[in-house]
């Protein structure tokens, strides 16, 4: 089984709740109702302004096994919101390999853009580097189905953490495709010395 990305977990809801506790505790100590309302507003802002639009960058999971590909369908906002609020109900959408006409590699695999900083700062640097690298190096597979529908599967997260290992896994994935009718575009084997 080939796995790429990261499944949506409880982090978005827990981070949103943690930020919501700040006004609940701070304001709620003096004005309980206002504290709860302010906490609810902060919770909604973190979920709707930060996580909802960025969920496909932070969490984009897919796996390939037994002649099928299962993936997190983040094509519309209601799917994303459900994934954030109910991560335990995360249902993966399924595509059969026989329904795939072609796979196109989008992005540049050969030379990843490295992060440059004047000064590296501990935890802050460690947290932001992979996220910024995912944004600077968007790499995905665009699956064109036999019916003309297109599905994008991101490999940016894996690529940001270890691009050599990701490319090796991608080579294995393409080699495992049983359906010889699937065309792979914009991809050639890359060797690292």
N, C-alpha and C positions, 0 to 999 in steps of 0.2 A: 504494500500500500504506500502510495506517495501522498505526503501531507505538506501543504504550503500555507503560510499565514498563521493566524491565531484566532481561535474561536472567541466569540463575544463572551465575556465572563461578567462577574459581579462588579468589576472595577468602576464602570461608569456610574452605576447606581450608588455605590459606596462613596465615591469621591463627591458626587452631588450631595449626598446626605451629610457628609463631613463639612462641606462648605455651608450647607443650610443650618447646621448646628451653631455656627458662629453668631448670626443674628438672633437665633432662638435663645441662646444662652445670654448673649450681651444685652439685647433689647428686652427679651422676655423676663429677665430678672425684675425690671421695673414696670413693664407693660406687657403682660403675658399674651394678649391677643395680637398686639402689634408685632411682637417677637415671632409668633407663629406665622403670621402673614408675611413678614419679611423673610423668614426662613423658607417658606413655600416659594416666594418670588425668586430667591437665590437658587433654590433647587431647580426650578423651571428654567432659569437662565443658563445654568451649567448644562442641563440636559439638552435644551433646545438650541442654544447658541454655540456651545462647544462640541458636545458629543454627537448630536444628530448630523451635522454636516461633515464631521471628520471621522465618523465611524468606519467608513470604507477604507480610510487610510490606516487607522489604528488597528482595526480588526477586519481582516479579509481572509477567511478560511476556505480552503477547498481541499478535497482529497480525491484520488483516483484509485479505483480498485475494481476488480471483477467486471471489466468492460463497461464501467460507468464512472461518471464524475459527479460528486456531490459537492455543493457549494452553498455559501451564505448568499442568498439573493438580496442584495441591497439596492435594487433598482428603483424602489420607491420609498418615500418617507415613512409610510405606515409599517413596512417591514422593519426598517431601522429602529423606529420607536418601540416596536414590540420586542426587538432584540435587546434594547437597552433596559426596558422596564421588566421584561420577563426572560432573562437569559437562559433559564432552565427549560423553557419551551422552544428553544432554538431548533427549528426544523430545517434540515438541509434540503435544497432542491436537487433533483437528480436529472442528469443528462446521460443517455446511452451513447456509447462510442459510435454505434452504427448510424446515429442521427447527425453526426458531425461531418460536415463537408470539408472544412479546412481550419487550420489553426495558424494564426499570424502572431508572431512575436512583436510586441510594441515596446519600444524603448531601446536603449543602447546597453548591450551586455558586455562589450569588450573593455571599456575603460570607465569604471565608476567614478563619479565626481566625489572627491574627498572633501571632508569638512576642514575648513581653515579657521582657526581662532587665534587671536593675539595672545590670549592667556587661557589655559584650560582650568576650569573650576570644578572640582570634585563631583558631587552628586548631580548638580545642575547640568554639567557637561555630559555625564553618563546617561541621564534621562533624555535630554534633548537631541543628542547626536544621532541615534537611530531614527527618530521621527523626522528630523530635518533631512537626513540621508534618504529616507523613503520619499520625501517630497522632491528632493533634487534628482533622484534616480527613479523615476516612475517606470516600472517594468511590469508588463502584464501580457497575458495571452488572450487574444480575441478569437473566440470560437464562432465560426460561421456555420450555422446549422443547415441541413438540407432544405429547410423551408425558408431560408433567407434570414432568420432571426440571428442576432449577434449577442454573445454573452462574453463579458470580460472577467477574467480571473487574474487577480493580482499576485505577483511574486515579489513585490517590492520589499515587504517586511523581511523575508528570508534573505533577499539580495543585500539589504542594508546590513544585516548582522554577519553574513558570511557569503560573499558573492561567489567564491570558488566552489564551495560546497553546494550552493544553489544551482550553479550551472551544471555540476556533475549530476545532481538529482534530476535536473531538467533533461539532460542527455538520456538518463535511464527512463524517464517518463516517456519521451518521444520514442525510444526503442521498444517500450512495452506496448505501444498501440497496436492492437491486433488487426484493426481495420486498415488494410493497405490503401484504401481509397482516400484516406485522410491526407490532405496536402499540408505540409508544414512550410510556411512562408517566413522570410526574413530571419532564418536561423541557420547557423552552421556551427560545427563543433569548434570550441575554443580551447586551445591548450595554454596552460600556464607554466612558465619555466621557473 
